[in-house]
Amino acid sequence: MVDHLAAGRLAGAALDVFAQEPLPAESPLWDMPGVMISPHTAGETTSERETLVEVFLDNLTRRIEGRPLRNVVDKRRGYVVDETHPA
């Protein structure tokens, strides 16, 4: 895609997801005209924000009380959400 953008075969691109995230600082996509890069939150909804706040507040209470947290990220599994502590 980078080659097609550079050659003008593509007029532009709006990008949200990449093979490597975050997109490396040295990627040519950052400075290409006609390329828009979003922070991988293009599909966010109002209700999603409410859910995030609810989980945060619940986890804050859990942390203070010494209980297991919800939605713990297991970095060994590639940042997959660990669902052993569901809501």
PDB file with SEQRES, HELIX, SHEET and CRYST1 records, atoms N, CA, C and O in Angstrom:
SEQRES   1 A   87  MET VAL ASP HIS LEU ALA ALA GLY ARG LEU ALA GLY ALA          
SEQRES   2 A   87  ALA LEU ASP VAL PHE ALA GLN GLU PRO LEU PRO ALA GLU          
SEQRES   3 A   87  SER PRO LEU TRP ASP MET PRO GLY VAL MET ILE SER PRO          
SEQRES   4 A   87  HIS THR ALA GLY GLU THR THR SER GLU ARG GLU THR LEU          
SEQRES   5 A   87  VAL GLU VAL PHE LEU ASP ASN LEU THR ARG ARG ILE GLU          
SEQRES   6 A   87  GLY ARG PRO LEU ARG ASN VAL VAL ASP LYS ARG ARG GLY          
SEQRES   7 A   87  TYR VAL VAL ASP GLU THR HIS PRO ALA                          
HELIX    1 AA1 VAL A    2  ALA A    7  1                                   6    
HELIX    2 AA2 PRO A   28  ASP A   31  5                                   4    
HELIX    3 AA3 THR A   46  GLU A   65  1                                  20    
HELIX    4 AA4 LYS A   75  ARG A   77  5                                   3    
SHEET    1 AA1 2 ALA A  13  LEU A  15  0                                        
SHEET    2 AA1 2 VAL A  35  ILE A  37  1                                        
SHEET    1 AA2 2 VAL A  72  ASP A  74  0                                        
SHEET    2 AA2 2 VAL A  80  ASP A  82 -1                                        
CRYST1    1.000    1.000    1.000  90.00  90.00  90.00 P 1           1          
ATOM      1  N   MET A   1       0.809  -1.169   0.000  1.00  0.00           N  
ATOM      2  CA  MET A   1       0.000   0.000   0.000  1.00  0.00           C  
ATOM      3  C   MET A   1       0.868   1.254   0.000  1.00  0.00           C  
ATOM      4  O   MET A   1       0.567   2.225  -0.695  1.00  0.00           O  
ATOM      5  N   VAL A   2       1.942   1.229   0.781  1.00  0.00           N  
ATOM      6  CA  VAL A   2       2.838   2.386   0.817  1.00  0.00           C  
ATOM      7  C   VAL A   2       3.356   2.694  -0.578  1.00  0.00           C  
ATOM      8  O   VAL A   2       3.406   3.855  -0.984  1.00  0.00           O  
ATOM      9  N   ASP A   3       3.739   1.657  -1.312  1.00  0.00           N  
ATOM     10  CA  ASP A   3       4.247   1.859  -2.672  1.00  0.00           C  
ATOM     11  C   ASP A   3       3.175   2.470  -3.574  1.00  0.00           C  
ATOM     12  O   ASP A   3       3.474   3.361  -4.369  1.00  0.00           O  
ATOM     13  N   HIS A   4       1.945   2.006  -3.462  1.00  0.00           N  
ATOM     14  CA  HIS A   4       0.852   2.526  -4.283  1.00  0.00           C  
ATOM     15  C   HIS A   4       0.531   3.979  -3.926  1.00  0.00           C  
ATOM     16  O   HIS A   4       0.241   4.788  -4.807  1.00  0.00           O  
ATOM     17  N   LEU A   5       0.583   4.304  -2.646  1.00  0.00           N  
ATOM     18  CA  LEU A   5       0.363   5.692  -2.235  1.00  0.00           C  
ATOM     19  C   LEU A   5       1.481   6.592  -2.765  1.00  0.00           C  
ATOM     20  O   LEU A   5       1.222   7.675  -3.290  1.00  0.00           O  
ATOM     21  N   ALA A   6       2.722   6.133  -2.621  1.00  0.00           N  
ATOM     22  CA  ALA A   6       3.867   6.930  -3.071  1.00  0.00           C  
ATOM     23  C   ALA A   6       3.851   7.134  -4.581  1.00  0.00           C  
ATOM     24  O   ALA A   6       4.268   8.184  -5.069  1.00  0.00           O  
ATOM     25  N   ALA A   7       3.372   6.136  -5.325  1.00  0.00           N  
ATOM     26  CA  ALA A   7       3.342   6.225  -6.786  1.00  0.00           C  
ATOM     27  C   ALA A   7       2.097   6.939  -7.303  1.00  0.00           C  
ATOM     28  O   ALA A   7       1.971   7.174  -8.505  1.00  0.00           O  
ATOM     29  N   GLY A   8       1.173   7.288  -6.398  1.00  0.00           N  
ATOM     30  CA  GLY A   8      -0.033   7.975  -6.818  1.00  0.00           C  
ATOM     31  C   GLY A   8      -1.114   7.058  -7.356  1.00  0.00           C  
ATOM     32  O   GLY A   8      -2.122   7.536  -7.876  1.00  0.00           O  
ATOM     33  N   ARG A   9      -0.928   5.757  -7.243  1.00  0.00           N  
ATOM     34  CA  ARG A   9      -1.962   4.817  -7.688  1.00  0.00           C  
ATOM     35  C   ARG A   9      -3.130   4.773  -6.703  1.00  0.00           C  
ATOM     36  O   ARG A   9      -4.232   4.350  -7.052  1.00  0.00           O  
ATOM     37  N   LEU A  10      -2.882   5.205  -5.495  1.00  0.00           N  
ATOM     38  CA  LEU A  10      -3.928   5.396  -4.486  1.00  0.00           C  
ATOM     39  C   LEU A  10      -3.902   6.871  -4.107  1.00  0.00           C  
ATOM     40  O   LEU A  10      -2.840   7.420  -3.813  1.00  0.00           O  
ATOM     41  N   ALA A  11      -5.066   7.512  -4.111  1.00  0.00           N  
ATOM     42  CA  ALA A  11      -5.125   8.939  -3.792  1.00  0.00           C  
ATOM     43  C   ALA A  11      -4.962   9.192  -2.297  1.00  0.00           C  
ATOM     44  O   ALA A  11      -4.511  10.265  -1.896  1.00  0.00           O  
ATOM     45  N   GLY A  12      -5.319   8.228  -1.483  1.00  0.00           N  
ATOM     46  CA  GLY A  12      -5.222   8.414  -0.044  1.00  0.00           C  
ATOM     47  C   GLY A  12      -5.702   7.182   0.686  1.00  0.00           C  
ATOM     48  O   GLY A  12      -6.143   6.205   0.079  1.00  0.00           O  
ATOM     49  N   ALA A  13      -5.609   7.247   1.998  1.00  0.00           N  
ATOM     50  CA  ALA A  13      -6.039   6.121   2.827  1.00  0.00           C  
ATOM     51  C   ALA A  13      -6.365   6.629   4.227  1.00  0.00           C  
ATOM     52  O   ALA A  13      -5.681   7.506   4.755  1.00  0.00           O  
ATOM     53  N   ALA A  14      -7.407   6.073   4.816  1.00  0.00           N  
ATOM     54  CA  ALA A  14      -7.750   6.312   6.214  1.00  0.00           C  
ATOM     55  C   ALA A  14      -7.472   5.005   6.939  1.00  0.00           C  
ATOM     56  O   ALA A  14      -8.124   3.997   6.666  1.00  0.00           O  
ATOM     57  N   LEU A  15      -6.531   5.007   7.842  1.00  0.00           N  
ATOM     58  CA  LEU A  15      -6.033   3.782   8.462  1.00  0.00           C  
ATOM     59  C   LEU A  15      -6.245   3.793   9.969  1.00  0.00           C  
ATOM     60  O   LEU A  15      -6.030   4.803  10.639  1.00  0.00           O  
ATOM     61  N   ASP A  16      -6.670   2.649  10.482  1.00  0.00           N  
ATOM     62  CA  ASP A  16      -6.959   2.525  11.906  1.00  0.00           C  
ATOM     63  C   ASP A  16      -6.242   1.334  12.540  1.00  0.00           C  
ATOM     64  O   ASP A  16      -5.974   1.348  13.742  1.00  0.00           O  
ATOM     65  N   VAL A  17      -5.930   0.312  11.758  1.00  0.00           N  
ATOM     66  CA  VAL A  17      -5.341  -0.919  12.279  1.00  0.00           C  
ATOM     67  C   VAL A  17      -4.090  -1.256  11.483  1.00  0.00           C  
ATOM     68  O   VAL A  17      -4.069  -1.129  10.259  1.00  0.00           O  
ATOM     69  N   PHE A  18      -3.053  -1.684  12.183  1.00  0.00           N  
ATOM     70  CA  PHE A  18      -1.784  -1.997  11.536  1.00  0.00           C  
ATOM     71  C   PHE A  18      -1.270  -3.348  12.025  1.00  0.00           C  
ATOM     72  O   PHE A  18      -1.642  -3.810  13.103  1.00  0.00           O  
ATOM     73  N   ALA A  19      -0.416  -3.973  11.223  1.00  0.00           N  
ATOM     74  CA  ALA A  19       0.177  -5.251  11.616  1.00  0.00           C  
ATOM     75  C   ALA A  19       0.997  -5.088  12.884  1.00  0.00           C  
ATOM     76  O   ALA A  19       1.025  -5.986  13.725  1.00  0.00           O  
ATOM     77  N   GLN A  20       1.661  -3.957  13.028  1.00  0.00           N  
ATOM     78  CA  GLN A  20       2.428  -3.659  14.241  1.00  0.00           C  
ATOM     79  C   GLN A  20       1.829  -2.412  14.873  1.00  0.00           C  
ATOM     80  O   GLN A  20       1.766  -1.359  14.239  1.00  0.00           O  
ATOM     81  N   GLU A  21       1.394  -2.529  16.110  1.00  0.00           N  
ATOM     82  CA  GLU A  21       0.810  -1.391  16.808  1.00  0.00           C  
ATOM     83  C   GLU A  21       1.547  -1.160  18.113  1.00  0.00           C  
ATOM     84  O   GLU A  21       1.872  -2.117  18.816  1.00  0.00           O  
ATOM     85  N   PRO A  22       1.812   0.067  18.440  1.00  0.00           N  
ATOM     86  CA  PRO A  22       1.488   1.235  17.633  1.00  0.00           C  
ATOM     87  C   PRO A  22       2.329   1.277  16.361  1.00  0.00           C  
ATOM     88  O   PRO A  22       3.386   0.651  16.277  1.00  0.00           O  
ATOM     89  N   LEU A  23       1.843   2.021  15.380  1.00  0.00           N  
ATOM     90  CA  LEU A  23       2.580   2.185  14.132  1.00  0.00           C  
ATOM     91  C   LEU A  23       3.933   2.802  14.461  1.00  0.00           C  
ATOM     92  O   LEU A  23       3.988   3.846  15.111  1.00  0.00           O  
ATOM     93  N   PRO A  24       5.042   2.169  14.020  1.00  0.00           N  
ATOM     94  CA  PRO A  24       6.371   2.695  14.352  1.00  0.00           C  
ATOM     95  C   PRO A  24       6.561   4.131  13.873  1.00  0.00           C  
ATOM     96  O   PRO A  24       6.059   4.515  12.817  1.00  0.00           O  
ATOM     97  N   ALA A  25       7.278   4.908  14.646  1.00  0.00           N  
ATOM     98  CA  ALA A  25       7.533   6.317  14.333  1.00  0.00           C  
ATOM     99  C   ALA A  25       8.218   6.487  12.983  1.00  0.00           C  
ATOM    100  O   ALA A  25       8.050   7.514  12.326  1.00  0.00           O  
ATOM    101  N   GLU A  26       8.986   5.491  12.567  1.00  0.00           N  
ATOM    102  CA  GLU A  26       9.724   5.595  11.302  1.00  0.00           C  
ATOM    103  C   GLU A  26       8.896   5.197  10.078  1.00  0.00           C  
ATOM    104  O   GLU A  26       9.395   5.234   8.953  1.00  0.00           O  
ATOM    105  N   SER A  27       7.642   4.819  10.291  1.00  0.00           N  
ATOM    106  CA  SER A  27       6.790   4.437   9.158  1.00  0.00           C  
ATOM    107  C   SER A  27       6.593   5.629   8.222  1.00  0.00           C  
ATOM    108  O   SER A  27       6.324   6.737   8.686  1.00  0.00           O  
ATOM    109  N   PRO A  28       6.722   5.417   6.908  1.00  0.00           N  
ATOM    110  CA  PRO A  28       6.503   6.510   5.957  1.00  0.00           C  
ATOM    111  C   PRO A  28       5.053   6.978   5.915  1.00  0.00           C  
ATOM    112  O   PRO A  28       4.767   8.065   5.412  1.00  0.00           O  
ATOM    113  N   LEU A  29       4.137   6.165   6.439  1.00  0.00           N  
ATOM    114  CA  LEU A  29       2.724   6.537   6.418  1.00  0.00           C  
ATOM    115  C   LEU A  29       2.450   7.830   7.183  1.00  0.00           C  
ATOM    116  O   LEU A  29       1.546   8.583   6.820  1.00  0.00           O  
ATOM    117  N   TRP A  30       3.217   8.092   8.231  1.00  0.00           N  
ATOM    118  CA  TRP A  30       2.994   9.283   9.050  1.00  0.00           C  
ATOM    119  C   TRP A  30       3.062  10.575   8.241  1.00  0.00           C  
ATOM    120  O   TRP A  30       2.312  11.515   8.505  1.00  0.00           O  
ATOM    121  N   ASP A  31       3.943  10.623   7.274  1.00  0.00           N  
ATOM    122  CA  ASP A  31       4.181  11.871   6.545  1.00  0.00           C  
ATOM    123  C   ASP A  31       3.626  11.880   5.127  1.00  0.00           C  
ATOM    124  O   ASP A  31       3.874  12.827   4.381  1.00  0.00           O  
ATOM    125  N   MET A  32       2.891  10.862   4.744  1.00  0.00           N  
ATOM    126  CA  MET A  32       2.377  10.802   3.374  1.00  0.00           C  
ATOM    127  C   MET A  32       1.143  11.678   3.217  1.00  0.00           C  
ATOM    128  O   MET A  32       0.232  11.636   4.045  1.00  0.00           O  
ATOM    129  N   PRO A  33       1.118  12.475   2.145  1.00  0.00           N  
ATOM    130  CA  PRO A  33      -0.080  13.274   1.895  1.00  0.00           C  
ATOM    131  C   PRO A  33      -1.265  12.362   1.585  1.00  0.00           C  
ATOM    132  O   PRO A  33      -1.118  11.332   0.927  1.00  0.00           O  
ATOM    133  N   GLY A  34      -2.422  12.755   2.063  1.00  0.00           N  
ATOM    134  CA  GLY A  34      -3.631  11.978   1.796  1.00  0.00           C  
ATOM    135  C   GLY A  34      -3.827  10.800   2.731  1.00  0.00           C  
ATOM    136  O   GLY A  34      -4.772  10.030   2.554  1.00  0.00           O  
ATOM    137  N   VAL A  35      -2.956  10.637   3.727  1.00  0.00           N  
ATOM    138  CA  VAL A  35      -3.079   9.519   4.664  1.00  0.00           C  
ATOM    139  C   VAL A  35      -3.548  10.052   6.020  1.00  0.00           C  
ATOM    140  O   VAL A  35      -2.940  10.956   6.592  1.00  0.00           O  
ATOM    141  N   MET A  36      -4.623   9.482   6.510  1.00  0.00           N  
ATOM    142  CA  MET A  36      -5.131   9.814   7.842  1.00  0.00           C  
ATOM    143  C   MET A  36      -4.948   8.585   8.726  1.00  0.00           C  
ATOM    144  O   MET A  36      -5.310   7.475   8.335  1.00  0.00           O  
ATOM    145  N   ILE A  37      -4.392   8.781   9.904  1.00  0.00           N  
ATOM    146  CA  ILE A  37      -4.160   7.684  10.839  1.00  0.00           C  
ATOM    147  C   ILE A  37      -4.947   7.973  12.110  1.00  0.00           C  
ATOM    148  O   ILE A  37      -4.762   9.008  12.749  1.00  0.00           O  
ATOM    149  N   SER A  38      -5.820   7.047  12.463  1.00  0.00           N  
ATOM    150  CA  SER A  38      -6.598   7.211  13.696  1.00  0.00           C  
ATOM    151  C   SER A  38      -5.999   6.311  14.784  1.00  0.00           C  
ATOM    152  O   SER A  38      -5.270   5.368  14.481  1.00  0.00           O  
ATOM    153  N   PRO A  39      -6.307   6.603  16.032  1.00  0.00           N  
ATOM    154  CA  PRO A  39      -5.705   5.865  17.151  1.00  0.00           C  
ATOM    155  C   PRO A  39      -6.383   4.541  17.482  1.00  0.00           C  
ATOM    156  O   PRO A  39      -6.520   4.195  18.655  1.00  0.00           O  
ATOM    157  N   HIS A  40      -6.807   3.799  16.464  1.00  0.00           N  
ATOM    158  CA  HIS A  40      -7.451   2.492  16.632  1.00  0.00           C  
ATOM    159  C   HIS A  40      -8.685   2.583  17.525  1.00  0.00           C  
ATOM    160  O   HIS A  40      -8.971   1.670  18.299  1.00  0.00           O  
ATOM    161  N   THR A  41      -9.400   3.678  17.412  1.00  0.00           N  
ATOM    162  CA  THR A  41     -10.637   3.837  18.157  1.00  0.00           C  
ATOM    163  C   THR A  41     -11.742   4.379  17.250  1.00  0.00           C  
ATOM    164  O   THR A  41     -12.696   4.993  17.728  1.00  0.00           O  
ATOM    165  N   ALA A  42     -11.614   4.153  15.959  1.00  0.00           N  
ATOM    166  CA  ALA A  42     -12.563   4.719  15.010  1.00  0.00           C  
ATOM    167  C   ALA A  42     -13.982   4.218  15.217  1.00  0.00           C  
ATOM    168  O   ALA A  42     -14.937   4.905  14.855  1.00  0.00           O  
ATOM    169  N   GLY A  43     -14.133   3.053  15.784  1.00  0.00           N  
ATOM    170  CA  GLY A  43     -15.470   2.497  15.949  1.00  0.00           C  
ATOM    171  C   GLY A  43     -16.064   2.728  17.320  1.00  0.00           C  
ATOM    172  O   GLY A  43     -17.079   2.121  17.663  1.00  0.00           O  
ATOM    173  N   GLU A  44     -15.463   3.579  18.099  1.00  0.00           N  
ATOM    174  CA  GLU A  44     -15.920   3.806  19.464  1.00  0.00           C  
ATOM    175  C   GLU A  44     -17.321   4.420  19.491  1.00  0.00           C  
ATOM    176  O   GLU A  44     -17.669   5.266  18.668  1.00  0.00           O  
ATOM    177  N   THR A  45     -18.100   3.968  20.454  1.00  0.00           N  
ATOM    178  CA  THR A  45     -19.454   4.496  20.619  1.00  0.00           C  
ATOM    179  C   THR A  45     -19.580   5.154  21.987  1.00  0.00           C  
ATOM    180  O   THR A  45     -18.733   4.955  22.858  1.00  0.00           O  
ATOM    181  N   THR A  46     -20.623   5.923  22.171  1.00  0.00           N  
ATOM    182  CA  THR A  46     -20.861   6.577  23.456  1.00  0.00           C  
ATOM    183  C   THR A  46     -21.013   5.546  24.567  1.00  0.00           C  
ATOM    184  O   THR A  46     -20.475   5.726  25.660  1.00  0.00           O  
ATOM    185  N   SER A  47     -21.739   4.472  24.294  1.00  0.00           N  
ATOM    186  CA  SER A  47     -21.946   3.456  25.330  1.00  0.00           C  
ATOM    187  C   SER A  47     -20.641   2.753  25.696  1.00  0.00           C  
ATOM    188  O   SER A  47     -20.482   2.282  26.822  1.00  0.00           O  
ATOM    189  N   GLU A  48     -19.702   2.680  24.742  1.00  0.00           N  
ATOM    190  CA  GLU A  48     -18.415   2.058  25.045  1.00  0.00           C  
ATOM    191  C   GLU A  48     -17.670   2.862  26.102  1.00  0.00           C  
ATOM    192  O   GLU A  48     -17.063   2.291  27.008  1.00  0.00           O  
ATOM    193  N   ARG A  49     -17.714   4.173  25.988  1.00  0.00           N  
ATOM    194  CA  ARG A  49     -17.064   5.031  26.995  1.00  0.00           C  
ATOM    195  C   ARG A  49     -17.677   4.814  28.370  1.00  0.00           C  
ATOM    196  O   ARG A  49     -16.964   4.743  29.371  1.00  0.00           O  
ATOM    197  N   GLU A  50     -18.993   4.709  28.415  1.00  0.00           N  
ATOM    198  CA  GLU A  50     -19.671   4.468  29.689  1.00  0.00           C  
ATOM    199  C   GLU A  50     -19.222   3.147  30.293  1.00  0.00           C  
ATOM    200  O   GLU A  50     -18.987   3.060  31.498  1.00  0.00           O  
ATOM    201  N   THR A  51     -19.102   2.119  29.458  1.00  0.00           N  
ATOM    202  CA  THR A  51     -18.648   0.812  29.926  1.00  0.00           C  
ATOM    203  C   THR A  51     -17.221   0.890  30.451  1.00  0.00           C  
ATOM    204  O   THR A  51     -16.909   0.302  31.487  1.00  0.00           O  
ATOM    205  N   LEU A  52     -16.347   1.615  29.745  1.00  0.00           N  
ATOM    206  CA  LEU A  52     -14.959   1.766  30.195  1.00  0.00           C  
ATOM    207  C   LEU A  52     -14.891   2.443  31.558  1.00  0.00           C  
ATOM    208  O   LEU A  52     -14.110   2.033  32.417  1.00  0.00           O  
ATOM    209  N   VAL A  53     -15.696   3.469  31.760  1.00  0.00           N  
ATOM    210  CA  VAL A  53     -15.727   4.159  33.052  1.00  0.00           C  
ATOM    211  C   VAL A  53     -16.229   3.214  34.138  1.00  0.00           C  
ATOM    212  O   VAL A  53     -15.681   3.188  35.240  1.00  0.00           O  
ATOM    213  N   GLU A  54     -17.266   2.440  33.832  1.00  0.00           N  
ATOM    214  CA  GLU A  54     -17.801   1.484  34.807  1.00  0.00           C  
ATOM    215  C   GLU A  54     -16.746   0.455  35.205  1.00  0.00           C  
ATOM    216  O   GLU A  54     -16.586   0.157  36.388  1.00  0.00           O  
ATOM    217  N   VAL A  55     -16.024  -0.092  34.220  1.00  0.00           N  
ATOM    218  CA  VAL A  55     -14.986  -1.082  34.512  1.00  0.00           C  
ATOM    219  C   VAL A  55     -13.860  -0.440  35.320  1.00  0.00           C  
ATOM    220  O   VAL A  55     -13.361  -1.037  36.274  1.00  0.00           O  
ATOM    221  N   PHE A  56     -13.461   0.776  34.940  1.00  0.00           N  
ATOM    222  CA  PHE A  56     -12.406   1.467  35.684  1.00  0.00           C  
ATOM    223  C   PHE A  56     -12.804   1.657  37.145  1.00  0.00           C  
ATOM    224  O   PHE A  56     -12.028   1.333  38.044  1.00  0.00           O  
ATOM    225  N   LEU A  57     -14.000   2.177  37.389  1.00  0.00           N  
ATOM    226  CA  LEU A  57     -14.436   2.421  38.761  1.00  0.00           C  
ATOM    227  C   LEU A  57     -14.562   1.123  39.547  1.00  0.00           C  
ATOM    228  O   LEU A  57     -14.210   1.073  40.725  1.00  0.00           O  
ATOM    229  N   ASP A  58     -15.068   0.061  38.892  1.00  0.00           N  
ATOM    230  CA  ASP A  58     -15.158  -1.230  39.552  1.00  0.00           C  
ATOM    231  C   ASP A  58     -13.756  -1.749  39.899  1.00  0.00           C  
ATOM    232  O   ASP A  58     -13.533  -2.253  41.000  1.00  0.00           O  
ATOM    233  N   ASN A  59     -12.813  -1.621  38.951  1.00  0.00           N  
ATOM    234  CA  ASN A  59     -11.450  -2.080  39.218  1.00  0.00           C  
ATOM    235  C   ASN A  59     -10.775  -1.253  40.308  1.00  0.00           C  
ATOM    236  O   ASN A  59      -9.987  -1.787  41.089  1.00  0.00           O  
ATOM    237  N   LEU A  60     -11.072   0.031  40.369  1.00  0.00           N  
ATOM    238  CA  LEU A  60     -10.523   0.866  41.441  1.00  0.00           C  
ATOM    239  C   LEU A  60     -11.000   0.364  42.791  1.00  0.00           C  
ATOM    240  O   LEU A  60     -10.213   0.244  43.730  1.00  0.00           O  
ATOM    241  N   THR A  61     -12.293   0.071  42.889  1.00  0.00           N  
ATOM    242  CA  THR A  61     -12.850  -0.473  44.130  1.00  0.00           C  
ATOM    243  C   THR A  61     -12.216  -1.825  44.444  1.00  0.00           C  
ATOM    244  O   THR A  61     -11.840  -2.082  45.588  1.00  0.00           O  
ATOM    245  N   ARG A  62     -12.095  -2.693  43.433  1.00  0.00           N  
ATOM    246  CA  ARG A  62     -11.482  -4.011  43.630  1.00  0.00           C  
ATOM    247  C   ARG A  62     -10.041  -3.882  44.124  1.00  0.00           C  
ATOM    248  O   ARG A  62      -9.624  -4.610  45.024  1.00  0.00           O  
ATOM    249  N   ARG A  63      -9.278  -2.952  43.532  1.00  0.00           N  
ATOM    250  CA  ARG A  63      -7.874  -2.755  43.932  1.00  0.00           C  
ATOM    251  C   ARG A  63      -7.814  -2.317  45.393  1.00  0.00           C  
ATOM    252  O   ARG A  63      -7.019  -2.846  46.169  1.00  0.00           O  
ATOM    253  N   ILE A  64      -8.649  -1.357  45.766  1.00  0.00           N  
ATOM    254  CA  ILE A  64      -8.666  -0.859  47.148  1.00  0.00           C  
ATOM    255  C   ILE A  64      -9.030  -1.969  48.120  1.00  0.00           C  
ATOM    256  O   ILE A  64      -8.486  -2.042  49.222  1.00  0.00           O  
ATOM    257  N   GLU A  65      -9.952  -2.836  47.711  1.00  0.00           N  
ATOM    258  CA  GLU A  65     -10.407  -3.935  48.576  1.00  0.00           C  
ATOM    259  C   GLU A  65      -9.533  -5.186  48.470  1.00  0.00           C  
ATOM    260  O   GLU A  65      -9.771  -6.160  49.183  1.00  0.00           O  
ATOM    261  N   GLY A  66      -8.520  -5.175  47.589  1.00  0.00           N  
ATOM    262  CA  GLY A  66      -7.626  -6.322  47.455  1.00  0.00           C  
ATOM    263  C   GLY A  66      -8.223  -7.489  46.689  1.00  0.00           C  
ATOM    264  O   GLY A  66      -7.747  -8.618  46.806  1.00  0.00           O  
ATOM    265  N   ARG A  67      -9.263  -7.228  45.904  1.00  0.00           N  
ATOM    266  CA  ARG A  67      -9.903  -8.290  45.121  1.00  0.00           C  
ATOM    267  C   ARG A  67      -9.306  -8.350  43.718  1.00  0.00           C  
ATOM    268  O   ARG A  67      -8.694  -7.377  43.277  1.00  0.00           O  
ATOM    269  N   PRO A  68      -9.470  -9.480  42.994  1.00  0.00           N  
ATOM    270  CA  PRO A  68      -8.964  -9.590  41.622  1.00  0.00           C  
ATOM    271  C   PRO A  68      -9.628  -8.565  40.707  1.00  0.00           C  
ATOM    272  O   PRO A  68     -10.806  -8.240  40.860  1.00  0.00           O  
ATOM    273  N   LEU A  69      -8.844  -8.063  39.752  1.00  0.00           N  
ATOM    274  CA  LEU A  69      -9.341  -7.079  38.798  1.00  0.00           C  
ATOM    275  C   LEU A  69     -10.075  -7.745  37.640  1.00  0.00           C  
ATOM    276  O   LEU A  69      -9.868  -8.926  37.359  1.00  0.00           O  
ATOM    277  N   ARG A  70     -10.928  -6.982  36.975  1.00  0.00           N  
ATOM    278  CA  ARG A  70     -11.624  -7.431  35.770  1.00  0.00           C  
ATOM    279  C   ARG A  70     -10.773  -7.097  34.551  1.00  0.00           C  
ATOM    280  O   ARG A  70      -9.980  -6.155  34.562  1.00  0.00           O  
ATOM    281  N   ASN A  71     -10.957  -7.888  33.504  1.00  0.00           N  
ATOM    282  CA  ASN A  71     -10.338  -7.615  32.200  1.00  0.00           C  
ATOM    283  C   ASN A  71      -8.826  -7.419  32.275  1.00  0.00           C  
ATOM    284  O   ASN A  71      -8.285  -6.472  31.703  1.00  0.00           O  
ATOM    285  N   VAL A  72      -8.162  -8.307  32.975  1.00  0.00           N  
ATOM    286  CA  VAL A  72      -6.715  -8.237  33.108  1.00  0.00           C  
ATOM    287  C   VAL A  72      -6.065  -8.647  31.793  1.00  0.00           C  
ATOM    288  O   VAL A  72      -6.463  -9.643  31.188  1.00  0.00           O  
ATOM    289  N   VAL A  73      -5.078  -7.891  31.350  1.00  0.00           N  
ATOM    290  CA  VAL A  73      -4.377  -8.191  30.102  1.00  0.00           C  
ATOM    291  C   VAL A  73      -3.252  -9.173  30.386  1.00  0.00           C  
ATOM    292  O   VAL A  73      -2.426  -8.942  31.270  1.00  0.00           O  
ATOM    293  N   ASP A  74      -3.219 -10.263  29.641  1.00  0.00           N  
ATOM    294  CA  ASP A  74      -2.158 -11.257  29.747  1.00  0.00           C  
ATOM    295  C   ASP A  74      -1.160 -10.983  28.633  1.00  0.00           C  
ATOM    296  O   ASP A  74      -1.398 -11.371  27.489  1.00  0.00           O  
ATOM    297  N   LYS A  75      -0.060 -10.329  28.937  1.00  0.00           N  
ATOM    298  CA  LYS A  75       0.916  -9.921  27.929  1.00  0.00           C  
ATOM    299  C   LYS A  75       1.568 -11.115  27.232  1.00  0.00           C  
ATOM    300  O   LYS A  75       2.013 -10.993  26.091  1.00  0.00           O  
ATOM    301  N   ARG A  76       1.629 -12.258  27.897  1.00  0.00           N  
ATOM    302  CA  ARG A  76       2.202 -13.452  27.266  1.00  0.00           C  
ATOM    303  C   ARG A  76       1.327 -13.982  26.144  1.00  0.00           C  
ATOM    304  O   ARG A  76       1.809 -14.695  25.264  1.00  0.00           O  
ATOM    305  N   ARG A  77       0.040 -13.639  26.167  1.00  0.00           N  
ATOM    306  CA  ARG A  77      -0.885 -14.114  25.144  1.00  0.00           C  
ATOM    307  C   ARG A  77      -1.096 -13.064  24.048  1.00  0.00           C  
ATOM    308  O   ARG A  77      -2.066 -13.136  23.294  1.00  0.00           O  
ATOM    309  N   GLY A  78      -0.206 -12.114  23.965  1.00  0.00           N  
ATOM    310  CA  GLY A  78      -0.322 -11.116  22.915  1.00  0.00           C  
ATOM    311  C   GLY A  78      -1.327 -10.029  23.223  1.00  0.00           C  
ATOM    312  O   GLY A  78      -2.027  -9.559  22.327  1.00  0.00           O  
ATOM    313  N   TYR A  79      -1.407  -9.628  24.464  1.00  0.00           N  
ATOM    314  CA  TYR A  79      -2.315  -8.570  24.891  1.00  0.00           C  
ATOM    315  C   TYR A  79      -3.781  -8.936  24.729  1.00  0.00           C  
ATOM    316  O   TYR A  79      -4.627  -8.065  24.525  1.00  0.00           O  
ATOM    317  N   VAL A  80      -4.074 -10.209  24.821  1.00  0.00           N  
ATOM    318  CA  VAL A  80      -5.461 -10.678  24.768  1.00  0.00           C  
ATOM    319  C   VAL A  80      -6.064 -10.470  26.147  1.00  0.00           C  
ATOM    320  O   VAL A  80      -5.421 -10.751  27.159  1.00  0.00           O  
ATOM    321  N   VAL A  81      -7.287  -9.984  26.191  1.00  0.00           N  
ATOM    322  CA  VAL A  81      -7.938  -9.752  27.470  1.00  0.00           C  
ATOM    323  C   VAL A  81      -8.181 -11.077  28.173  1.00  0.00           C  
ATOM    324  O   VAL A  81      -8.747 -12.005  27.597  1.00  0.00           O  
ATOM    325  N   ASP A  82      -7.750 -11.153  29.417  1.00  0.00           N  
ATOM    326  CA  ASP A  82      -7.943 -12.333  30.249  1.00  0.00           C  
ATOM    327  C   ASP A  82      -9.328 -12.219  30.869  1.00  0.00           C  
ATOM    328  O   ASP A  82      -9.582 -11.304  31.652  1.00  0.00           O  
ATOM    329  N   GLU A  83     -10.212 -13.124  30.532  1.00  0.00           N  
ATOM    330  CA  GLU A  83     -11.589 -13.042  31.012  1.00  0.00           C  
ATOM    331  C   GLU A  83     -11.841 -13.941  32.219  1.00  0.00           C  
ATOM    332  O   GLU A  83     -12.967 -14.388  32.438  1.00  0.00           O  
ATOM    333  N   THR A  84     -10.794 -14.207  33.003  1.00  0.00           N  
ATOM    334  CA  THR A  84     -10.987 -15.041  34.192  1.00  0.00           C  
ATOM    335  C   THR A  84     -11.669 -14.271  35.317  1.00  0.00           C  
ATOM    336  O   THR A  84     -12.111 -14.861  36.303  1.00  0.00           O  
ATOM    337  N   HIS A  85     -11.753 -12.951  35.167  1.00  0.00           N  
ATOM    338  CA  HIS A  85     -12.431 -12.122  36.166  1.00  0.00           C  
ATOM    339  C   HIS A  85     -13.526 -11.304  35.486  1.00  0.00           C  
ATOM    340  O   HIS A  85     -13.433 -10.078  35.427  1.00  0.00           O  
ATOM    341  N   PRO A  86     -14.572 -11.976  34.968  1.00  0.00           N  
ATOM    342  CA  PRO A  86     -15.628 -11.246  34.270  1.00  0.00           C  
ATOM    343  C   PRO A  86     -16.414 -10.344  35.206  1.00  0.00           C  
ATOM    344  O   PRO A  86     -16.291 -10.428  36.428  1.00  0.00           O  
ATOM    345  N   ALA A  87     -17.211  -9.494  34.616  1.00  0.00           N  
ATOM    346  CA  ALA A  87     -18.042  -8.557  35.387  1.00  0.00           C  
ATOM    347  C   ALA A  87     -18.958  -9.283  36.339  1.00  0.00           C  
ATOM    348  O   ALA A  87     -19.724  -8.648  37.063  1.00  0.00           O  
TER     349      ALA A  87                                                      
END                                                                             
